[in-house]
Structures are given as C-alpha cells and as structure tokens.
C-alpha cells in the first residue's frame, strides 16, 4: 500500500486550500439545494436569497455596496469585462489606457488585444523595488486617458502599489481607475471608497474559496461607471454577465469573504511571523536577496533570489517524491504563465537579468501553515541549494 507523503504548501498566491467552513457553506447547494437562482418557485427563491446574501458579504469585505458586485468565473473574466467594457463605452472621450509592465498577464494580454483595435496603451516601468514612479505616471496621463489599471499587490513579489495616490492622479484627468486586487482582497484591508477605486477584480480561490468564481466591483455611487456586457444570453447580473449563476461557488465566495473580514488581523499577525522567520533564515544562505520592496508588500509573500541555483531545479528538489522529506510546493513565477519558458516578466521589469530571474523562488504562506513546516522548509532549501551549487562549482 502506497503511503501518502506529507505536503507543505507554500504556493498560496497561486491558489489556496478551501476553508472547511467555506466547503460546509457551499455543500448544500451542490446536493439538495440545487435550484437555479433565477427560477421563481420556492427552491429557486431560496437559491436567489443565498446569492443575495453572498453579494452583501463580498461588498462588505471591500467597502462597496451589494448592487455594485458582479459575479464572474474569476479575476481573468472580471478583468476582461472591466477593461474591454471601459474601452468600448468611453472611447468617445479617448482611446488611451495606462497600465504597468508588472501587471498580471490577464491585464497585459487584454491591453495588447485592445492595441490591435486602435487603442493606445502606455506600459509604465517600475523601479528596482517593483514600485511605480508617481512622477512618471503624471507625465503619461493625458486628457484622452480613459482608464488607468494598476494591481494593488503583485502576485510574484507581493509589492503593494500606492493605489490611493494613483487613483487620485487618474481622476484629475477624468480617467477611471481599475485595480486587480486578486492578491490583496482577504489579506489586507481594502476599501474601494478610501482608495478611490472605480473597478476592482477579485477571485475566490485566492482566499480559501473554490476555483471558478470571482467578482467585479463596478462603482455605482459617485462617478457611476457604465460598461457593456461581455457575454450575452439571459441578462443575468444586471445584464453584465449572462449565464446561469454558479450558486455553490457564489455562496462559497461570500462565506470566504465573511471569514476573511472577521479574521483579517489574526491571520496577518500569525502569517507575517512565519514569513519573516522563513525569510530571515533563508537569507542566511550565501548569495541570497529579496526581490522587491520589503516595506510595502503583502505579509505572506517573499520572493528570494538564490544565485547560482536554478529555480526549476530547486522546485524539483523540494518536491522530489524519492526523498524522505515532505513534498514542498513553491513557485518561480505566476501559475498562470508557468507553461512559458520565458523568465518572469515581473522580475525582468524590475531590472533582474534572465539568470537572476531564473534563480528566484516565491514563497507564499497561508493561514494553514505552521512554524514546524517553516523549519522543515528552511532545512530542505538549504540542502537543495547547497547540492545544486556543488554541481556547478
């Protein structure tokens, strides 16, 4: 009989384990309470009420209102709906969009698509610490700029951009401001009103809900945002997102948001202690350094450069089923672009050369990780890196 090995999962920026409380909340809607939320009979009404409650839970986590939440299949769909929607609806004002070179591929690819449709996109560079230069942003904003899109926290480095200032500068020229907050929501305090965000994207599987559900916040108070639908065929979600509602996923997302709101401070305190301990010990290895700003970043993320050690080899060494250690899951970039053989566009945009980018590992800690796991990971990384370096010395 095969013995299942322990897994130490430090890839929580890629996806998270479903919280049991979230699973318990969604299970009835996968079994007995399976009705369509748009049906008018009693069972359909019950499903509709569950969706309605979830909409409130999501809105409360980000400081919005329930009628401003549009449920989607995840952040990628939300990003497409937002960016393409603004482009279509506001092109009479202008066709200029501003974003950042370190954005997620969902934003970059959508912007590149719009360039083929006659839109002009400015891709702001970042400094060596991953932050944008606000003075540079000021110089590229124009009267015909219709949208500025900057992610709140970077998925690879955890670097947090000065969103409030960026939003204010965008609004001065009459542009809308969108933020891909996929990595931030559920980890840090996010308030769309305080930050000045007009459109915000989030995904359930980054905050202990299942894959396949997310949301788009579309401001409907003060400077109401109007965007057309991307999908047609039923007029669901106030006409913005046709398709039968994923009731189990939506209920799960709502519950995950409610839990995150209650436990935000507790999680931050425990996780940052683990991250700092792991980082401090790993930086004792010769030839290591942290990629990205260390004072403005997510509390769960560290991206470390291990010079003279290939990141793919480190990942394989840590997850080798043949050794006696637990399988350790870490990453060397975005899971959404892991099939690419190119170096991380985030790290190269920050000035790292290809060799350094291919020698960097992201450790992203979650609420289910423990100090004991950190000790195992520290020893394992030290051994794997030492072994790899001995092969090339």
C-alpha positions as CSV (number, residue, x, y, z in Angstrom):
1,X,0.0,0.0,0.0
2,X,1.4,3.4,-1.0
3,X,2.0,5.8,1.9
4,X,0.8,9.3,1.0
5,X,3.6,11.8,1.7
6,X,3.0,15.0,3.7
7,X,2.7,18.1,1.6
8,X,3.9,21.5,2.8
9,X,2.1,24.0,0.6
10,X,3.8,27.4,0.2
11,X,2.2,28.4,-3.0
12,X,-0.8,30.2,-1.7
13,X,-0.6,33.1,-4.1
14,X,-1.3,30.6,-6.9
15,X,-4.3,29.1,-5.1
16,X,-5.4,28.2,-1.6
17,X,-6.9,25.3,0.1
18,X,-10.7,25.6,0.6
19,X,-11.5,26.5,4.2
20,X,-13.7,23.8,5.7
21,X,-16.3,26.4,6.8
22,X,-16.5,27.5,3.2
23,X,-16.9,24.0,2.0
24,X,-19.7,23.4,4.5
25,X,-21.5,26.5,3.4
26,X,-21.5,25.5,-0.3
27,X,-22.2,21.8,0.1
28,X,-26.0,22.1,0.4
29,X,-26.1,23.9,-2.9
30,X,-24.2,21.1,-4.6
31,X,-26.6,18.5,-3.2
32,X,-30.2,19.1,-2.1
33,X,-30.5,22.8,-2.7
34,X,-29.5,22.7,-6.4
35,X,-32.2,25.0,-7.8
36,X,-31.5,27.7,-10.4
37,X,-31.3,31.1,-8.7
38,X,-33.4,32.6,-11.5
39,X,-36.3,30.2,-11.1
40,X,-39.4,31.7,-9.5
41,X,-40.5,28.6,-7.4
42,X,-39.7,28.3,-3.7
43,X,-36.5,26.4,-4.3
44,X,-35.2,28.9,-6.8
45,X,-36.1,31.8,-4.5
46,X,-34.0,30.2,-1.7
47,X,-31.0,29.9,-4.1
48,X,-31.6,33.6,-5.1
49,X,-31.6,34.6,-1.4
50,X,-28.3,32.8,-0.9
51,X,-26.8,34.7,-3.8
52,X,-28.1,37.9,-2.5
53,X,-26.5,37.3,0.9
54,X,-23.2,36.4,-0.7
55,X,-23.3,39.7,-2.7
56,X,-23.6,41.6,0.6
57,X,-20.7,39.6,2.1
58,X,-18.4,40.3,-0.8
59,X,-19.3,44.0,-0.9
60,X,-18.7,44.4,2.9
61,X,-15.1,43.0,2.6
62,X,-14.1,45.7,0.1
63,X,-16.2,48.6,1.4
64,X,-18.6,48.7,-1.5
65,X,-22.4,48.1,-1.8
66,X,-24.1,44.9,-2.8
67,X,-25.6,46.3,-6.1
68,X,-22.0,47.1,-7.2
69,X,-20.9,43.4,-7.2
70,X,-21.0,41.4,-10.4
71,X,-20.2,37.7,-10.0
72,X,-17.8,36.2,-12.6
73,X,-15.9,33.0,-13.1
74,X,-12.8,34.6,-11.6
75,X,-10.5,37.6,-11.9
76,X,-9.5,36.9,-15.5
77,X,-13.1,37.3,-16.7
78,X,-13.6,40.3,-14.4
79,X,-10.5,42.0,-15.8
80,X,-11.7,41.4,-19.4
81,X,-15.2,42.6,-18.6
82,X,-13.8,45.8,-17.0
83,X,-11.0,46.8,-19.4
84,X,-12.9,45.9,-22.6
85,X,-16.1,47.4,-21.2
86,X,-14.4,50.8,-20.4
87,X,-12.7,50.8,-23.8
88,X,-16.0,50.3,-25.6
89,X,-18.1,52.6,-23.6
90,X,-15.6,55.5,-23.1
91,X,-13.8,55.6,-26.4
92,X,-15.6,58.8,-27.4
93,X,-13.5,60.6,-24.7
94,X,-10.3,58.9,-25.8
95,X,-8.5,55.7,-26.6
96,X,-5.6,55.9,-24.2
97,X,-5.0,53.4,-21.4
98,X,-2.3,53.3,-18.8
99,X,-1.1,50.2,-17.0
100,X,2.1,48.8,-15.6
101,X,4.7,46.4,-17.0
102,X,4.5,44.1,-14.0
103,X,0.7,43.5,-14.2
104,X,-0.8,40.0,-14.4
105,X,-1.0,38.6,-17.9
106,X,-4.8,38.9,-17.8
107,X,-4.3,42.7,-17.8
108,X,-1.4,42.8,-20.2
109,X,-2.9,40.5,-22.7
110,X,-6.2,42.3,-22.7
111,X,-4.4,45.6,-23.2
112,X,-2.4,44.1,-26.1
113,X,-5.6,42.9,-27.7
114,X,-7.0,46.4,-27.5
115,X,-3.9,47.8,-29.2
116,X,-5.0,45.7,-32.2
117,X,-8.3,47.6,-32.1
118,X,-6.8,51.0,-32.3
119,X,-6.3,51.8,-28.6
120,X,-3.0,53.2,-27.4
121,X,-1.6,51.7,-24.2
122,X,1.2,53.1,-22.1
123,X,3.0,50.4,-20.1
124,X,4.7,52.1,-17.1
125,X,8.0,50.8,-16.0
126,X,8.8,50.0,-12.3
127,X,11.7,50.9,-10.2
128,X,14.1,48.2,-9.0
129,X,11.9,47.6,-5.9
130,X,8.8,47.0,-8.1
131,X,7.0,50.3,-7.3
132,X,6.0,52.7,-10.0
133,X,7.3,56.3,-10.1
134,X,4.3,58.6,-9.4
135,X,6.1,61.4,-11.3
136,X,6.4,59.2,-14.3
137,X,2.7,58.4,-14.1
138,X,1.9,62.1,-14.0
139,X,3.8,62.7,-17.2
140,X,1.9,60.0,-19.2
141,X,-1.6,60.9,-18.1
142,X,-3.5,62.8,-20.8
143,X,-6.9,64.3,-21.4
144,X,-7.7,61.4,-23.6
145,X,-6.7,58.8,-21.0
146,X,-9.9,56.8,-20.2
147,X,-8.5,54.1,-17.9
148,X,-5.6,53.5,-15.5
149,X,-5.2,49.9,-14.4
150,X,-2.7,49.1,-11.6
151,X,-2.7,46.0,-9.5
152,X,-3.0,46.5,-5.8
153,X,-0.5,43.8,-4.8
154,X,1.8,42.0,-7.1
155,X,1.3,38.2,-7.3
156,X,5.0,37.4,-7.6
157,X,6.7,39.8,-5.2
158,X,3.8,40.9,-3.0
159,X,4.7,44.6,-3.6
160,X,1.8,46.9,-2.8
161,X,1.4,50.0,-5.1
162,X,0.4,53.4,-3.8
163,X,-3.2,52.9,-5.0
164,X,-4.8,55.9,-3.4
165,X,-2.4,58.3,-4.9
166,X,-2.6,56.6,-8.3
167,X,-6.4,56.8,-8.3
168,X,-6.4,60.5,-7.4
169,X,-4.0,61.3,-10.2
170,X,-6.1,59.3,-12.6
171,X,-9.3,61.1,-11.7
172,X,-7.7,64.5,-12.2
173,X,-7.6,63.9,-15.9
174,X,-11.0,62.3,-15.9
175,X,-9.8,58.7,-16.3
176,X,-11.4,55.7,-14.5
177,X,-9.2,53.7,-12.1
178,X,-9.2,50.0,-12.0
179,X,-7.3,47.7,-9.7
180,X,-6.6,44.0,-10.0
181,X,-6.9,43.2,-6.3
182,X,-6.8,39.5,-6.6
183,X,-3.8,39.0,-4.3
184,X,-4.8,41.7,-1.8
185,X,-8.5,41.0,-1.0
186,X,-8.8,38.9,2.0
187,X,-5.2,39.5,3.1
188,X,-5.1,43.3,3.8
189,X,-7.7,46.0,4.3
190,X,-9.2,47.1,1.0
191,X,-11.8,49.8,0.9
192,X,-12.8,51.0,-2.6
193,X,-14.1,54.4,-1.4
194,X,-11.0,55.2,0.7
195,X,-8.7,54.1,-2.2
196,X,-10.8,55.7,-4.9
197,X,-11.2,52.6,-6.9
198,X,-13.8,52.6,-9.7
199,X,-13.4,48.9,-10.8
200,X,-11.9,46.1,-8.7
201,X,-11.3,42.4,-9.6
202,X,-11.1,39.5,-7.2
203,X,-11.0,35.7,-7.3
204,X,-12.4,33.2,-4.8
205,X,-9.6,30.6,-5.0
206,X,-7.1,33.2,-3.6
207,X,-9.0,33.5,-0.3
208,X,-9.8,29.9,0.6
209,X,-12.9,29.5,-1.7
210,X,-13.0,27.2,-4.7
211,X,-11.8,27.9,-8.2
212,X,-14.2,29.1,-10.8
213,X,-15.8,32.0,-9.0
214,X,-14.9,35.7,-8.6
215,X,-16.3,39.1,-8.8
216,X,-16.0,42.5,-10.4
217,X,-16.8,45.6,-8.4
218,X,-18.3,48.4,-10.6
219,X,-18.8,51.7,-8.9
220,X,-22.4,52.9,-9.0
221,X,-22.2,55.7,-6.5
222,X,-20.3,58.9,-7.2
223,X,-19.0,58.8,-10.7
224,X,-21.1,55.9,-11.8
225,X,-19.2,53.5,-14.1
226,X,-21.1,52.2,-17.1
227,X,-19.8,49.2,-19.0
228,X,-21.4,46.9,-21.6
229,X,-21.7,43.2,-21.3
230,X,-19.0,40.8,-22.5
231,X,-21.3,37.8,-22.5
232,X,-24.9,37.9,-23.8
233,X,-27.7,35.4,-23.4
234,X,-30.1,35.9,-20.5
235,X,-29.3,39.2,-18.9
236,X,-28.0,37.8,-15.6
237,X,-26.1,40.1,-13.2
238,X,-28.0,43.2,-14.2
239,X,-27.2,42.4,-17.8
240,X,-23.5,42.5,-17.4
241,X,-22.8,38.8,-17.2
242,X,-25.2,36.3,-18.8
243,X,-25.1,32.7,-17.8
244,X,-26.7,30.6,-15.1
245,X,-25.4,31.6,-11.7
246,X,-22.8,29.4,-10.0
247,X,-24.8,29.3,-6.8
248,X,-22.4,26.9,-4.9
249,X,-19.4,28.9,-5.9
250,X,-21.0,32.3,-5.1
251,X,-22.1,31.1,-1.7
252,X,-18.6,29.8,-1.0
253,X,-17.1,33.2,-2.1
254,X,-19.4,35.0,0.2
255,X,-18.6,32.8,3.1
256,X,-14.8,33.2,2.4
257,X,-15.2,37.0,2.3
258,X,-17.1,37.0,5.6
259,X,-14.4,34.8,7.3
260,X,-11.6,37.0,5.9
261,X,-13.3,40.1,7.2
262,X,-13.6,38.6,10.7
263,X,-10.1,37.1,10.8
264,X,-8.0,39.6,8.8
265,X,-6.0,40.9,11.8
266,X,-5.5,37.4,13.3
267,X,-4.3,36.0,10.0
268,X,-2.0,38.9,9.3
269,X,-0.3,38.6,12.7
270,X,0.3,34.9,12.5
271,X,1.3,34.7,8.9
272,X,3.8,37.6,8.9
273,X,5.6,36.0,11.8
274,X,6.0,32.8,9.7
275,X,7.1,34.8,6.6
276,X,9.6,36.9,8.5
277,X,11.1,33.8,10.2
278,X,11.3,31.9,6.9
279,X,12.8,34.8,5.1
280,X,15.4,35.7,7.9
281,X,16.6,32.1,7.9
282,X,16.8,31.7,4.2
283,X,18.7,34.9,3.8
284,X,21.5,33.4,5.9
285,X,22.3,31.3,2.8
286,X,25.1,32.9,0.9
287,X,24.2,34.7,-2.4
288,X,20.6,35.4,-1.5
289,X,18.5,38.6,-1.5
290,X,14.8,39.6,-1.5
291,X,13.3,40.7,-4.8
292,X,11.0,43.7,-4.4
293,X,10.2,46.4,-1.8
294,X,10.3,44.9,1.7
295,X,8.3,47.6,3.5
296,X,5.4,47.9,1.1
297,X,4.3,44.3,0.4
298,X,1.9,41.6,1.4
299,X,2.6,40.0,4.7
300,X,2.5,36.4,3.3
301,X,4.9,36.8,0.4
302,X,8.7,36.7,-0.1
303,X,10.5,36.3,-3.4
304,X,14.1,35.3,-2.9
305,X,17.0,35.2,-5.4
306,X,19.3,32.2,-4.9
307,X,22.3,33.0,-7.0
308,X,23.9,30.1,-8.9
309,X,20.9,27.8,-8.3
310,X,18.2,27.3,-11.0
311,X,14.7,27.8,-9.7
312,X,13.2,24.9,-11.6
313,X,15.8,22.6,-10.1
314,X,15.1,24.0,-6.6
315,X,11.3,23.3,-7.1
316,X,12.0,19.8,-8.3
317,X,14.4,19.2,-5.4
318,X,11.9,20.3,-2.9
319,X,9.1,18.2,-4.4
320,X,11.1,15.1,-5.1
321,X,8.9,12.0,-4.2
322,X,12.0,9.9,-3.9
323,X,13.5,11.6,-0.8
324,X,12.4,11.2,2.8
325,X,11.2,14.8,3.1
326,X,7.6,16.1,2.8
327,X,6.7,17.4,-0.7
328,X,7.2,21.1,-0.6
329,X,5.3,23.3,-3.0
330,X,6.8,26.7,-4.0
331,X,6.9,28.5,-7.3
332,X,9.2,30.6,-9.6
333,X,6.5,32.9,-11.0
334,X,2.9,33.2,-11.8
335,X,1.0,29.9,-12.0
336,X,-1.0,31.4,-14.9
337,X,2.2,31.6,-17.1
338,X,4.1,28.6,-15.7
339,X,4.0,26.9,-19.2
340,X,6.2,29.7,-20.5
341,X,9.9,29.2,-20.8
342,X,10.5,32.9,-20.6
343,X,11.8,34.5,-17.4
344,X,9.4,36.2,-15.1
345,X,8.3,39.5,-16.8
346,X,7.8,40.9,-13.3
347,X,11.4,40.3,-12.2
348,X,13.0,41.4,-15.5
349,X,10.9,44.6,-15.4
350,X,12.5,45.2,-12.0
351,X,15.9,45.0,-13.6
352,X,16.9,41.4,-12.9
353,X,18.8,39.7,-15.7
354,X,17.5,36.4,-17.1
355,X,19.9,34.3,-14.9
356,X,18.8,36.0,-11.7
357,X,15.1,35.8,-12.7
358,X,15.5,32.0,-13.3
359,X,17.1,31.7,-9.9
360,X,14.3,33.2,-7.9
361,X,11.7,31.5,-5.8
362,X,8.4,32.8,-4.5
363,X,7.2,31.5,-1.1
364,X,3.6,32.5,-0.3
365,X,2.3,31.4,3.1
366,X,-1.3,30.7,4.0
367,X,-3.3,30.5,7.2
368,X,-2.9,26.8,7.5
369,X,0.9,26.8,7.6
370,X,2.8,26.3,10.8
371,X,6.2,27.1,12.4
372,X,7.2,23.4,12.3
373,X,6.6,23.5,8.5
374,X,8.9,26.5,8.2
375,X,11.7,24.7,10.0
376,X,11.4,21.7,7.6
377,X,11.4,24.1,4.6
378,X,14.4,26.0,5.8
379,X,16.5,22.9,6.2
380,X,15.3,21.5,2.9
381,X,16.0,24.7,0.9
382,X,19.5,24.9,2.4
383,X,20.2,21.3,1.4
384,X,18.8,21.6,-2.1
385,X,20.6,24.9,-2.9
386,X,23.9,23.6,-1.5
387,X,23.6,20.5,-3.6
388,X,22.8,22.4,-6.8
389,X,25.7,24.8,-6.2
390,X,28.1,21.9,-5.6
391,X,27.2,20.5,-9.1
392,X,28.3,23.7,-10.9
393,X,31.3,24.7,-8.8
